[in-house]
Amino acid sequence: MDMQDMLRRAREMQQKAAEMKKGMDSFEVEGQSGGGLVRVTLMGNGACKRVSLDPSLLKAEDREIVEDLIVAAHGDAKTKLDAKMAEEMNRMAGQLGLPPGLGL
C-alpha cells in the first residue's frame, strides 16, 4: 500500500467515523439493575434519556438502595453503549480493510 492510498483510506475512515458518530447519537441502550427494578436509558452520546423505577421501590426507607440501583443501571447502560460503539468501529474498520481495534 503506497502513501497516497493510506492517506485516502485515512480520510475515508475519518469521514465514516464522523457519519457513524452522528448515527450513534440516535442509538438508545437500556441498562438495568435490581433484576429490572431500575432501568436507565442512555443515548448514543452518553446522555441519560430516561430512568424508570418499579413502584415497589418507592418507600422512603429504601431511598439509598434506589439511588445505588440507579447508579448501577446507568453503569450497565454505559458498558453496553461502549461495547456497541466499539463493535461499530471495528465493523467500519473491516469495511475499509483495516485491522480491528485500530483506534478510530
C-alpha positions, 0 to 999 in steps of 0.5 A: 500500500503506497502513501497516497492510498493510506492517506485516502483510506485515512480520510475515508475512515475519518469521514465514516467515523464522523457519519457513524458518530452522528448515527450513534447519537440516535442509538438508545441502550437500556441498562438495568439493575435490581433484576429490572427494578431500575432501568436507565436509558442512555443515548448514543452520546452518553446522555441519560434519556430516561430512568424508570423505577418499579413502584415497589421501590418507592418507600422512603426507607429504601431511598439509598438502595434506589439511588445505588440501583440507579447508579448501577443501571446507568453503569450497565447502560454505559458498558453496553453503549461502549461495547456497541460503539466499539463493535461499530468501529471495528465493523467500519474498520473491516469495511475499509480493510483495516485491522480491528481495534485500530483506534478510530 
